């Protein structure tokens, strides 16, 4: 096991790992059950400004 082996391994599997994590993040953001939570978070900024 040389340094070149680990470089090749990290370049190939690291790319697939990042693509997989990106897919999970996108799926979480677009999941229909999370819509209400994200809408509430987006509106809470304006709600705080209206109270002042």
TAGI-V387472 format. One record per backbone hydrogen bond with DSSP energy under -0.5 kcal/mol. CO is the residue of the C=O (numbers start at 0). NH is the residue of the N-H. Records with the same first field share a line. If there is no record, write none. Layout:
CO->NH / NH
This chain:
1->5
2->6
3->7
4->8
5->9
6->10
7->11
8->12 / 13
9->13
10->14
11->15
12->16
13->17
14->18
15->19
16->20
17->21
18->22
19->23
20->24
21->25
22->26
23->27
24->28
25->29
26->30
27->30
30->33
31->34
33->37
34->38
35->39
36->40
37->41
38->42
39->43
40->44
41->45
42->46
43->47
44->48
45->49
46->50
48->51
